[in-house]
Amino acid sequence: MEIRAPYLLFLGDAPDDLGAKTARGIVEWSPASCIGQLRLPGCGADMGLPDLTPVEAAQQGARTLILGVVNAGGNLPDNWIPVIEGALAAKLDVASGLHTRLASIPALSAAAARHGVRLFDVRHTDRRFETGKGERRPGKRILTVGTDCSVGKKYTALALHRELARRGARADFRATGQTGILISGGGVALDAVPADFISGAAEWLTPANDPDHWDVVEGQGSLLHPSFAGVSLGLLHGVQPDAIVLCHEPTRTAMRGIRRPLPSIEQTIQVNLAAGRVTNPDIRCIGVALDTSRLSAAAAREMLKRTETEIGLPCVDTLATGVARLVDALLGE
Protein backbone atom coordinates (compact mmCIF):
# COMPACT_ATOMS: atom_id res chain seq x y z
CA MET A 1 0.00 0.00 0.00
CA GLU A 2 1.09 3.55 -0.70
CA ILE A 3 -0.25 6.11 1.77
CA ARG A 4 -0.21 9.68 0.48
CA ALA A 5 1.39 12.48 2.48
CA PRO A 6 1.00 15.07 3.92
CA TYR A 7 -0.93 13.80 6.95
CA LEU A 8 -3.49 15.05 9.41
CA LEU A 9 -2.90 13.05 12.61
CA PHE A 10 -6.02 11.95 14.48
CA LEU A 11 -5.35 11.80 18.23
CA GLY A 12 -8.95 11.06 19.17
CA ASP A 13 -9.56 11.15 22.89
CA ALA A 14 -6.21 9.63 23.88
CA PRO A 15 -5.55 10.38 27.56
CA ASP A 16 -1.85 11.18 27.01
CA ASP A 17 0.96 11.00 24.47
CA LEU A 18 1.51 7.30 25.19
CA GLY A 19 -2.02 6.65 23.99
CA ALA A 20 -1.07 8.29 20.68
CA LYS A 21 2.33 6.65 20.27
CA THR A 22 1.72 5.86 16.60
CA ALA A 23 1.26 9.56 15.92
CA ARG A 24 4.35 10.30 18.03
CA GLY A 25 6.44 7.94 15.94
CA ILE A 26 5.28 9.62 12.73
CA VAL A 27 6.10 13.08 14.10
CA GLU A 28 9.55 11.94 15.27
CA TRP A 29 10.58 10.20 12.06
CA SER A 30 8.61 12.02 9.33
CA PRO A 31 7.90 15.54 10.63
CA ALA A 32 7.75 17.08 7.17
CA SER A 33 4.77 14.83 6.38
CA CYS A 34 2.66 16.17 9.27
CA ILE A 35 0.43 19.19 8.65
CA GLY A 36 -1.68 19.15 11.81
CA GLN A 37 -3.52 17.20 14.46
CA LEU A 38 -7.21 16.50 15.06
CA ARG A 39 -8.28 16.03 18.70
CA LEU A 40 -11.61 15.22 20.31
CA PRO A 41 -12.80 16.93 23.51
CA GLY A 42 -10.88 15.63 26.52
CA CYS A 43 -7.85 14.52 24.53
CA GLY A 44 -4.71 14.69 26.65
CA ALA A 45 -2.25 14.04 23.84
CA ASP A 46 -0.48 16.82 21.98
CA MET A 47 2.04 16.42 19.18
CA GLY A 48 2.77 20.17 19.07
CA LEU A 49 1.06 20.52 15.69
CA PRO A 50 -1.70 22.98 14.70
CA ASP A 51 -5.20 21.81 15.57
CA LEU A 52 -7.07 21.55 12.27
CA THR A 53 -10.40 20.30 11.04
CA PRO A 54 -10.35 17.91 8.08
CA VAL A 55 -11.52 20.69 5.77
CA GLU A 56 -8.79 23.06 7.00
CA ALA A 57 -6.17 20.34 6.63
CA ALA A 58 -7.32 19.52 3.10
CA GLN A 59 -7.13 23.19 2.17
CA GLN A 60 -3.50 23.19 3.37
CA GLY A 61 -2.64 20.16 1.24
CA ALA A 62 -3.26 17.18 3.51
CA ARG A 63 -3.97 13.94 1.64
CA THR A 64 -4.52 11.39 4.42
CA LEU A 65 -6.01 11.28 7.91
CA ILE A 66 -3.86 8.92 10.01
CA LEU A 67 -5.44 7.28 13.04
CA GLY A 68 -2.47 7.80 15.35
CA VAL A 69 -4.10 6.33 18.46
CA VAL A 70 -3.57 2.94 20.10
CA ASN A 71 -6.01 1.38 22.50
CA ALA A 72 -6.68 -1.92 24.25
CA GLY A 73 -7.84 -4.46 21.69
CA GLY A 74 -7.18 -2.23 18.70
CA ASN A 75 -10.85 -1.37 18.36
CA LEU A 76 -12.41 1.66 16.65
CA PRO A 77 -14.83 3.46 19.02
CA ASP A 78 -18.24 4.48 17.72
CA ASN A 79 -17.65 8.16 18.52
CA TRP A 80 -14.77 8.27 16.04
CA ILE A 81 -16.92 7.25 13.08
CA PRO A 82 -18.58 10.67 12.40
CA VAL A 83 -15.17 12.35 12.55
CA ILE A 84 -13.72 9.89 10.05
CA GLU A 85 -16.75 10.38 7.81
CA GLY A 86 -16.01 14.11 7.90
CA ALA A 87 -12.44 13.47 6.77
CA LEU A 88 -13.67 11.32 3.89
CA ALA A 89 -16.11 14.08 2.90
CA ALA A 90 -13.15 16.47 2.84
CA LYS A 91 -11.56 14.17 0.24
CA LEU A 92 -8.94 12.76 2.60
CA ASP A 93 -7.87 9.12 2.49
CA VAL A 94 -7.94 7.47 5.91
CA ALA A 95 -5.29 5.05 7.21
CA SER A 96 -5.47 2.97 10.37
CA GLY A 97 -3.22 0.53 12.21
CA LEU A 98 -6.03 -0.79 14.41
CA HIS A 99 -7.23 -4.38 14.31
CA THR A 100 -10.74 -3.22 13.35
CA ARG A 101 -10.90 -2.84 9.58
CA LEU A 102 -12.12 0.54 8.40
CA ALA A 103 -13.61 -1.16 5.38
CA SER A 104 -15.70 -3.43 7.63
CA ILE A 105 -17.73 -0.43 8.86
CA PRO A 106 -20.53 0.13 6.33
CA ALA A 107 -20.82 3.88 6.93
CA LEU A 108 -17.10 4.39 6.25
CA SER A 109 -16.98 2.08 3.26
CA ALA A 110 -19.96 3.87 1.71
CA ALA A 111 -18.52 7.32 2.43
CA ALA A 112 -15.17 6.41 0.87
CA ALA A 113 -16.89 5.18 -2.29
CA ARG A 114 -19.15 8.22 -2.42
CA HIS A 115 -16.27 10.71 -2.18
CA GLY A 116 -13.77 8.77 -4.31
CA VAL A 117 -11.14 8.31 -1.59
CA ARG A 118 -9.44 5.29 -0.03
CA LEU A 119 -9.41 3.41 3.25
CA PHE A 120 -6.10 1.81 4.32
CA ASP A 121 -6.11 -0.94 6.94
CA VAL A 122 -2.36 -1.29 7.32
CA ARG A 123 -2.52 -4.35 9.57
CA HIS A 124 -4.20 -6.17 6.70
CA THR A 125 -3.34 -6.63 3.06
CA ASP A 126 -5.40 -7.72 0.08
CA ARG A 127 -2.30 -8.07 -2.12
CA ARG A 128 -1.48 -11.63 -3.18
CA PHE A 129 2.17 -12.64 -2.94
CA GLU A 130 4.04 -15.52 -4.49
CA THR A 131 6.02 -17.96 -2.44
CA GLY A 132 9.66 -17.03 -1.96
CA LYS A 133 12.11 -18.23 -4.60
CA GLY A 134 15.41 -17.63 -2.80
CA GLU A 135 17.15 -16.42 -5.96
CA ARG A 136 19.94 -13.88 -5.49
CA ARG A 137 19.15 -10.44 -6.86
CA PRO A 138 21.22 -7.27 -7.26
CA GLY A 139 21.16 -4.45 -4.74
CA LYS A 140 22.20 -4.41 -1.08
CA ARG A 141 20.05 -5.01 2.00
CA ILE A 142 20.41 -4.65 5.75
CA LEU A 143 17.96 -6.12 8.26
CA THR A 144 17.55 -5.44 11.97
CA VAL A 145 17.07 -8.58 14.06
CA GLY A 146 16.54 -9.05 17.79
CA THR A 147 16.89 -11.20 20.87
CA ASP A 148 13.19 -10.52 21.53
CA CYS A 149 10.18 -8.44 20.49
CA SER A 150 10.18 -4.69 21.18
CA VAL A 151 13.94 -4.25 21.44
CA GLY A 152 14.37 -1.37 18.97
CA LYS A 153 14.39 -3.01 15.54
CA LYS A 154 12.14 -0.39 13.91
CA TYR A 155 13.89 2.62 15.46
CA THR A 156 17.32 1.22 14.59
CA ALA A 157 16.31 0.62 10.96
CA LEU A 158 14.92 4.15 10.73
CA ALA A 159 18.10 5.56 12.26
CA LEU A 160 20.30 3.57 9.86
CA HIS A 161 18.29 4.85 6.91
CA ARG A 162 18.56 8.43 8.15
CA GLU A 163 22.34 8.15 8.60
CA LEU A 164 22.81 6.59 5.15
CA ALA A 165 20.74 9.39 3.61
CA ARG A 166 22.77 11.99 5.51
CA ARG A 167 25.92 10.61 3.91
CA GLY A 168 24.40 10.75 0.45
CA ALA A 169 24.03 6.98 0.06
CA ARG A 170 21.16 5.63 -2.01
CA ALA A 171 18.82 3.95 0.45
CA ASP A 172 15.16 3.19 1.15
CA PHE A 173 13.49 2.27 4.44
CA ARG A 174 11.31 -0.83 4.05
CA ALA A 175 8.52 -1.09 6.62
CA THR A 176 7.23 -4.50 7.73
CA GLY A 177 4.81 -3.46 10.50
CA GLN A 178 1.88 -1.08 10.81
CA THR A 179 3.66 1.79 12.57
CA GLY A 180 6.59 1.65 10.16
CA ILE A 181 4.16 1.74 7.25
CA LEU A 182 2.41 4.80 8.68
CA ILE A 183 5.77 6.52 9.23
CA SER A 184 7.12 5.82 5.75
CA GLY A 185 3.90 5.74 3.74
CA GLY A 186 4.32 2.22 2.37
CA GLY A 187 5.33 -1.34 3.10
CA VAL A 188 3.86 -4.70 4.06
CA ALA A 189 2.55 -5.73 7.49
CA LEU A 190 4.14 -9.17 7.43
CA ASP A 191 2.24 -10.49 10.43
CA ALA A 192 -0.90 -10.28 8.27
CA VAL A 193 0.59 -12.35 5.42
CA PRO A 194 -0.16 -16.13 5.32
CA ALA A 195 2.88 -18.08 6.48
CA ASP A 196 3.71 -19.70 3.13
CA PHE A 197 4.00 -16.28 1.48
CA ILE A 198 6.03 -14.29 4.03
CA SER A 199 9.35 -14.81 2.28
CA GLY A 200 7.74 -13.97 -1.06
CA ALA A 201 6.29 -10.78 0.41
CA ALA A 202 9.76 -9.87 1.71
CA GLU A 203 11.23 -10.47 -1.75
CA TRP A 204 8.54 -8.22 -3.25
CA LEU A 205 9.32 -5.53 -0.67
CA THR A 206 13.07 -5.58 -1.43
CA PRO A 207 13.29 -6.06 -5.21
CA ALA A 208 16.31 -6.11 -7.45
CA ASN A 209 18.06 -2.76 -7.49
CA ASP A 210 21.26 -0.99 -8.47
CA PRO A 211 24.45 -2.44 -6.97
CA ASP A 212 25.05 0.61 -4.75
CA HIS A 213 21.48 0.87 -3.42
CA TRP A 214 20.61 -0.14 0.17
CA ASP A 215 17.24 -1.39 1.37
CA VAL A 216 17.08 -0.87 5.14
CA VAL A 217 14.52 -3.36 6.41
CA GLU A 218 12.58 -3.17 9.68
CA GLY A 219 12.89 -6.49 11.52
CA GLN A 220 10.08 -8.38 13.23
CA GLY A 221 10.03 -10.66 16.27
CA SER A 222 12.98 -12.94 17.00
CA LEU A 223 14.17 -16.22 15.54
CA LEU A 224 14.38 -17.55 19.11
CA HIS A 225 10.92 -16.42 20.23
CA PRO A 226 8.53 -19.39 19.92
CA SER A 227 5.55 -17.13 19.26
CA PHE A 228 6.97 -15.10 16.37
CA ALA A 229 9.92 -16.99 14.90
CA GLY A 230 7.96 -17.90 11.77
CA VAL A 231 7.61 -14.29 10.67
CA SER A 232 11.26 -13.61 11.56
CA LEU A 233 12.53 -16.54 9.50
CA GLY A 234 10.40 -15.77 6.46
CA LEU A 235 11.57 -12.16 6.57
CA LEU A 236 15.23 -13.20 6.89
CA HIS A 237 15.04 -15.61 3.95
CA GLY A 238 13.09 -13.22 1.73
CA VAL A 239 15.20 -10.13 2.38
CA GLN A 240 18.50 -12.01 1.79
CA PRO A 241 20.35 -9.40 3.86
CA ASP A 242 23.97 -8.66 3.17
CA ALA A 243 24.19 -7.35 6.73
CA ILE A 244 22.27 -7.58 9.99
CA VAL A 245 22.28 -5.50 13.17
CA LEU A 246 21.35 -7.28 16.39
CA CYS A 247 19.01 -5.32 18.70
CA HIS A 248 18.83 -6.09 22.43
CA GLU A 249 17.38 -4.73 25.69
CA PRO A 250 20.01 -5.58 28.34
CA THR A 251 17.83 -5.30 31.46
CA ARG A 252 15.27 -7.82 30.22
CA THR A 253 15.63 -11.34 31.62
CA ALA A 254 12.71 -13.13 29.94
CA MET A 255 11.06 -12.93 26.54
CA ARG A 256 7.93 -10.84 26.27
CA GLY A 257 4.74 -12.79 26.82
CA ILE A 258 6.31 -16.15 27.66
CA ARG A 259 8.36 -17.72 30.43
CA ARG A 260 11.58 -18.27 28.57
CA PRO A 261 14.99 -16.79 29.39
CA LEU A 262 16.25 -14.17 26.98
CA PRO A 263 18.90 -15.64 24.65
CA SER A 264 22.37 -14.16 24.56
CA ILE A 265 23.50 -11.67 21.96
CA GLU A 266 26.11 -14.07 20.60
CA GLN A 267 23.65 -16.95 20.35
CA THR A 268 21.12 -14.80 18.51
CA ILE A 269 23.71 -13.50 16.07
CA GLN A 270 24.90 -17.00 15.22
CA VAL A 271 21.36 -18.35 14.74
CA ASN A 272 20.50 -15.49 12.39
CA LEU A 273 23.69 -15.88 10.38
CA ALA A 274 23.17 -19.63 10.04
CA ALA A 275 19.56 -19.20 8.87
CA GLY A 276 20.43 -16.24 6.65
CA ARG A 277 23.05 -18.24 4.72
CA VAL A 278 20.23 -20.27 3.18
CA THR A 279 19.54 -17.39 0.77
CA ASN A 280 22.69 -15.26 1.14
CA PRO A 281 25.93 -17.11 1.95
CA ASP A 282 27.71 -13.75 2.36
CA ILE A 283 25.53 -12.43 5.22
CA ARG A 284 27.44 -10.73 8.06
CA CYS A 285 26.65 -9.02 11.34
CA ILE A 286 28.03 -5.48 11.47
CA GLY A 287 27.17 -4.58 15.06
CA VAL A 288 24.82 -4.43 18.01
CA ALA A 289 22.23 -1.81 19.02
CA LEU A 290 21.31 -1.76 22.71
CA ASP A 291 18.35 -0.01 24.32
CA THR A 292 19.97 1.31 27.50
CA SER A 293 17.15 3.69 28.42
CA ARG A 294 16.46 1.82 31.65
CA LEU A 295 20.06 2.17 32.85
CA SER A 296 21.83 5.12 34.42
CA ALA A 297 24.20 7.03 32.14
CA ALA A 298 27.24 5.45 33.79
CA ALA A 299 25.78 1.95 33.66
CA ALA A 300 24.81 2.45 30.01
CA ARG A 301 28.36 3.45 29.06
CA GLU A 302 29.75 0.42 30.87
CA MET A 303 27.23 -1.91 29.23
CA LEU A 304 28.06 -0.62 25.75
CA LYS A 305 31.79 -0.94 26.38
CA ARG A 306 31.54 -4.42 27.87
CA THR A 307 29.26 -5.72 25.11
CA GLU A 308 31.56 -4.39 22.40
CA THR A 309 34.54 -6.11 24.02
CA GLU A 310 32.68 -9.41 24.39
CA ILE A 311 31.17 -9.49 20.90
CA GLY A 312 34.00 -7.85 19.01
CA LEU A 313 31.65 -5.65 16.98
CA PRO A 314 30.60 -1.98 17.23
CA CYS A 315 27.97 -1.52 19.94
CA VAL A 316 25.74 1.57 20.06
CA ASP A 317 22.54 2.85 21.61
CA THR A 318 20.35 3.94 18.70
CA LEU A 319 18.89 6.98 20.45
CA ALA A 320 21.63 7.90 22.95
CA THR A 321 24.76 7.54 20.79
CA GLY A 322 23.40 7.30 17.24
CA VAL A 323 24.25 4.68 14.65
CA ALA A 324 27.14 6.36 12.81
CA ARG A 325 29.59 3.64 13.85
CA LEU A 326 27.27 0.95 12.47
CA VAL A 327 27.10 2.74 9.13
CA ASP A 328 30.89 3.08 9.18
CA ALA A 329 31.07 -0.69 9.48
CA LEU A 330 28.40 -1.20 6.83
CA LEU A 331 30.17 1.00 4.28
CA GLY A 332 33.69 -0.02 5.29
CA GLU A 333 34.65 3.47 6.43
N, C-alpha and C positions, 0 to 999 in steps of 0.2 A: 504494500500500500504506500501511496505517496500523499502525505498530508501537507496541505498548502499553507505556507506562512505568508504574512504575519499572523500572530495568534492573539485572541482575547482569552485570558485565563479565567475560567469559572472556579471561584473558591467556595461557592455555595454558602452553607452555614457552618463551615468548619470551625471548631472551637478555638484552634490555635494554628500556628504555622506547621506543626507536625501533622495535623489533619489535612494539610494541603501540600504534602511533601512532593507529590508529583509536579505540582506547579513550581515549587521551590527548585526542583532539579532543572526544570526548563529555564527558569530565570538565571540560575547559576551558570548553565552551560550553553545557553543560546539566547542571551539577553537581547540581541538585535532582532530576534523574531517576535518579541513580546511588545504589543502595543498598549495593553491595559488589562485591568482586572474587573471582574463582575462579581459582586458580593451580595448575598441576601441579608436581610436584617438579622442582627445578632452574630454575624460572622466575626470571629476573633482573629482570623488570619489576615496578613497584609504583606504583599510582595513588594510594596513600595512603588507600585505602578499607578497610573491614573485610573480612577473609577469611571468606567464607561458603560453605557448601555450598548446592546448589540447594534442598534442603528448608528450610534456615535462611532463605535469601533469600525463598522463597515465603511462609514464615510471617511475614516482615516486610513483605510486600506486593508483592514483585517480581512482574512480569508477563512479562518477556522476558529470556532469556539472549542477550546480544550477543556475537558472536565478534569481539573487538576486536583481533585479531592480524593482521598482514600477513606474508606469506612469499613467497619466490621462486616464481613460477608461480601463486600464488593457490590452492594445493591444500589439501585437508583431510586431515591425517595420520590414519592408522588409529587411533593411540592417543587421539585426541580423541573417537572415536565413542562409547565407553562413557560418557564424561562427559556428552556431549550427550543420550544416551539417559536418563541419570539426571535431567537437567533436564526432559526431556519427561515423565518419570514423576512429577516434582514439579509438573506442570501448568503449566510455563512454556512460552511460545512461544520459538522460537529464530530469531534473525536473523543473517544472514551477508553480508558483502561480498566473499567469496572468489569466484573463478571457478567452483570446483566447486559444483554445485547440491546443497544439502542434500536436496532431494526426489529426487535421482538415486541416493541411497544407500538401498537397500531397508530396512535395519534402522531408519533414521531415519524414513522415510516410514511404515513400519508402526507405529512407536512413536507418532508424532504422531496417526495415525488412532485408535490404541487408546486414547490418553489424551485425545482431543478437543481438541488444541492445534494450533498452526499453525507452519509452517516458512516463513520469509521469505528468499528469495534476492534481495537488493536490487540486484544487478547485472543481474537478469533481470526481465522483466515478462510476465505473461500477459494483461494488459489490452489490448484492441484500441482503437486510436485512429482517429479520422477524419483525413483530410487537412486541412491548414490552410485556412481560408477567408479570412483577411486582413480580416475585417470589424471595424471599430472597436467597442469595447465600453467601458462606463463603468468607473471605477476608475482608479487610477494605478499605474505600474510603473516600477521602476528595475532595471537589469541591469548586472552587472559584466562587463567585457570585458577582453581582454588582448593584449599584443604577442606572447605565447607561452603555452605550457602552464606550469602550476605557478608562477604569478607573484602569487598571493594573491587570486584571484577569490572563492573560498569564504570565506576569513577576512574579506575586506572586506565581502562581503554580510552575513555574520553580525554584523560590527561595526556596519554601517549599521542593521540591524534592531534591534540592542540600543540604539543611540542614539535611534532614532525612538521605541522603546518607553519609554525613559527620559523623553522629553519628552511622553509621553502621546499620541503620534500613533497612529492605528489602522494597524497594519502586521502582515504575515505574512512569514516567511522561506520561500522556495520552493526546495527542494533539487532539484538536477538530476544529482547524482552519488551514489555509494554512501555515502561518508562523511557527506555532508550529510544524506542520508536517515536514517542512523543517529543523527546528532546531533539532528535535529528530529522524528524519528518518522514522517515521511511524505515523499512526493515521487515523482519519476520519474527513473530512471537513463537519461538520454537516449541514451547511447552504446549502449544495448541495444534501442533502438527502430528499426525499419526506416526507411531514409532518407526514403521518401515521407511518413512520418507524424510526423516530428520536429516540424514546425511545429504540427501538430494536437495533439500531446502537450503542447507548450508552451502552446497556447491552453487546453487542458483544465486545466493546472496553474495558470493565472492567469486565472480566469473573470471575468465581469462582476461588479462590486462597487460599493459606495457611492462617490460622487465624492471623498470625503476619505480613502479607504482606499488604502494603499500595499502592493503586493506587491514584496518585495525578492528578486530572483532571482539565484541562484548561476550565474555564467557558466561556460562550458566552452570549452576550446581557444582558438583564435584564428582570425579570418577570414583571416589571412595565413599560417597554417601549413598547408602542403599536405596534411598527414596528417589534420587534424581540422577543416578549415574547413567541411565539410558540416554537422557538428553545430552549429558556431557560427552558421552562417547560418540554419539552421532554427529555432534557439532565438531568434535576434534577430527573425526575421519573426513567429514565433508569440507571443512576449511582447509585441510592439508597445511597447517601453519609451518612456515619456515622457522618461526620463533614463538616461544611462549614466555609469559611472565607469571610467576606463581604468587597468588595473593593469599594473605594469612592474617588472622586476628590472634595475636600472641597471648591474650589473657583468657581465651576460651579453652575450656578443658574437654567439652563434649560437643558433638555435632548437634546442630539445631534440629529440634523436634524428635530426636531419638536418643536412646541411652547407649551411645557408642563413643569411646574416646576419640579425640581429634587425632588424625594421623600426623606424622611429622612432616616438616617441609621437604626433607630429603626423600622420604618415601613417596610423597605425592608427585614430586618432580620426576622421579624414576618411572612411576606408573604411567604418567602422561607421556613421557618420551617413548616408552615401550609401545604404548597403544598408538601414538602418533606416527611411528615408523611404518605402520601398515599402509598409509597413503603418502607419507613423505619421509623417506629414509634419512633425509638431511635435517630433520627437526632438531632444534637446540633450545635450551633454556638460557635466557640472557640475564635473568635477575629475579629478585624477590621484592614484592611490595607489601609492607606491613601496615596495618591499621593500628597505630599506637595511641589513639585518642583517649584510651582509658588508662594510660600510664602518665606519670609525672614527666616533665621535660627531661629530667636527668635519667629516669628509668628508660624513657624512650630512646635516648641517645645510646645508652648502654645496650639495649636490646638490638638496635640496628647494627651497632658495631660487632656484637657477639655473633649475630646471625650471619653477617657478611664473612666473618672469620671462619665460622663452621661450614658454611655452604660453599665459600670460595667464589661467590658471584656478587655483583653490586646489589645492595639492599637499601631501599628507600621507603619513606612514608609518602604516599601519593599526594596528600594534602599538605603535610608539614614541611617536607623537603623538596617536593617536586620530583619529576621523573626524568630530568635531564640526563642523569647518569645511565639510566636504562636506554635512552635513545642513543647515547654515545656508544653503548655496547651493541645496539642494534645496527647502527650505521658504521661500526668499526672506527669510531673517532676517538 
